[in-house]
Amino acid sequence: MENIILQFTSCARASDLRISTAEVKDCLSQIRLIDVLDERQFNAVLRANFAKSRREQHRFDHLYHLFFHELQVHATAADADSLATPVKAVHIALQTAAKDQQELTAISEFITGEPAAYLQLLQEVQSEGNSRRQGPGSNLGALVRRFPILRALDRAAELVDRYLENHRDDLHWEVRQQIERHLKHRIAVARNLLTREEAPEADNVRRDAKKANTALGSRSFNALSPSETIRLREAIDQLVRKLKDKAALRYATRSRGGLDVKKTLRRVARYQGVPVEIVFRHKPPRKARIVVLCDISGSVWSSAKFMLNILYSLQECFERVRSFVFVAEVAEVTLFFDDHGVETAIEKILTEAGINYGASTDYGLTLRQFRSRHMDAVTKKTTFIVIGDARSNYANPESRILEEIRDRCRRLIWLNPETEQFWYTGDSEMRNYRPICNEVRPCRNLNQLSAFIQGLVL
């Protein structure tokens, strides 16, 4: 069993799976603790040690099926008595014919139970094809590199037929049929692996999906159709999952503080003065406190609801998120998100926030009410985010109150869903608000919004 695991490891490394010697040793140790005839347990041990990411898991599954099912390398020994001598003779004939031909040498090893060299060859073909792409959909480099392998496969099949023909009288017809089935099956598997690599369908699907997501990401929130809105929500879910994974990794790597000298020195007595056990201080990650002041008038709401969706989906990445909405009057809606799911909370905001939804937008009134009722929400640890177009119907903008908020908070950010060229036109107060803010960004589409969120979380 140890030899089979080592052989599988060689094949996996040849297919560009990164497997360390320590991982191989761990796998061999764990194999002894399970019933190797239980394939579920056997597969789980190999997968746990050799596949460390989703991409590697997919490649591992492919290699596992190839090695233990299609090639059945582990079963070769069972046929040793009847097939070993003629198979070895075919191998010698192929090696002699190969001379310095890398392709035929790799194929001869593949069909006689050593697939690592052939898998390495396929990996090189795939890498070279990717690096030599001439344009969209072009696979010329890979095709050119495959021709010698296809010729070598044909040559190997011819040599097998010739060997069987020349030794017709030396082999029993049943043995000859077994050899032919065995070797022709291996050649067919090798050919299938090569031609399966040739099909670019999966790459095209991923590339087309990426293009579609990129195009969707650049579409204005106001211009989305119902079907595009559904796709956008799916894209937001993917973004949220990715950011959660990255944030978790960041917190894990940064949670270890500096060396704790006192605790380390206290423990050296156990090891005769040698600092074997190094102790580090625990440094809890600093998470931002977020306060969002959100314009929910018709001109802004299409952008604001997506922003709130992302923020509350990422709540665990922040210490606290408090949300306030306004048209003219301001109201806190944090409890909606505490008591309901994100989608339900966003729907309730439009009907149950307790404000006059039909009023004319008045940023000055909003800021006055926020200062008098909710200023305690703003501290030196707060990142204060305003989502709005700053169109205040020519009312007093109350810029000085925004300055007070900026002075009290850690950072003041304004997200404007309007195109930047319109920020200083008509009744827009961006000319007054922009100099006060630490950061002002457009947020008309998912690309702009996701870029901001990534900077906020990471």
C-alpha positions, 0 to 999 in steps of 0.5 A: 500500500505504501508503494501505491500511495507513493506512486499516486503522489508522484502522479499528483505532483506531475499534475501540478498538485503541491504535496510536501514530504511531511504531507505524504508521511502524515497520509501514510501514518493515517492510512494505517488507522483506517480500513483501506478496503473502505474506499470512502475512508481511503479517499477522505484520507488522501483528499485531506492531505493532498487537496488544500483548496477547492481548485486542488480538490477538483484536480484531486478527484480527477486524478483519484478516479484516473489512478484508482479506477480508470488505470487501476494501477493498484490492481496491476499486481494481481495480473503479474503472473500471466501478464508481467513477462509479455507486458515487460517485453512490450515495454522494452520494445516501445523503449527501444523504438522511442530512443530519444522521443520523450512522448513515446517513452512517457506513453510506454511507461504509462501503459505499463503502470507508471503514469507520472511521466505522461501526466507531467507531459500533459501538464506541460502541454496545457501550460504551454498552450495557455501561454501561447494563446493568440487571441480569444478562443485560440488554442493553437499552442496546445494543438501544435504541442499535442500532435507529437503525442497523438503520433506517439500514441498511434506508434505505440498502438502499432508496436503493440499490434506488431508484438502480438503478431510476431509472438502469435505462436509463443502466447496462448490465445487467451493470454494474447487477448488479455495483453491486447485488452490491457494495453489497448485500454491503457492507450485509449485512456491516454488518448482520452486524457489528451483529447479531453484536455483539448476541449476548452469548453470549461475555460470558455464558460468561465471566461464568458461568465466573467465577461458577463459579470464584468458587464453587469458590474458596470451597469448602473443600478438605475438601469437594471432589468428584473433579470439583471437584478437577480443576477446582481444579487447572485454576484453580491452573494459571491462577493460577500462570501469571498470577502468573508473568507479574506477577512477571516484569513486576515484576522487569523494571521494578524491575531498573533501579537508580539513576543510575550517575554515574561510568559516565555521566560516563566516557562523556560524552567520546564526545559532547563533554561531553553526557550522551547515554548515561545509565547506571543501576546494575543492581539484581537483584530480591530474591526470598524464601527460603521454608521450609515446615513442613507438617502432613500428618496427615489433617485438614490434608493436603487444604489442604497439598498445594495449598499445596505445589503452588502454591509449587513451581509458582512456584519461579522467583519465589523464591530457594529453597524448602525443605520439611519435613513432619511428623505427629510426627517431621519430615523434609525433602522438598525433594529430592522436588520437585527430582527429580520433577514437582510432582504426583509429589513430592506423592504420594511425600511420603505414602509415602516421607518416612521418618516414622511416618504413623500417629503422633499429631500432636505439634507440640512434638516436631516443633519440637524435632526441627526445632531440633536437625536443621534450624535452619540452614535459617532465616536473616534472609532466610527467610520461614518458613511453617507449615501446620497446625491446631495440634492437638497432642493436649495435648502440650507446644507448645514455644512458646519454640522457635517464638519462636526461629524467629521471631527468626532468620527474616525473617517467620513466617507460620502458615496454618491450614486450620480455620475461625477460630472453632475455633482456640481449642477443644479441643487447639488450641495457636493460643492459644499460637502466634498471638501469636508469629507475624508473620502468621496466616491461614486457608487453607481454600479457594483464594480464601484461599490465592491471596490469600496467595500473591499477597501472598507473590509480588508 
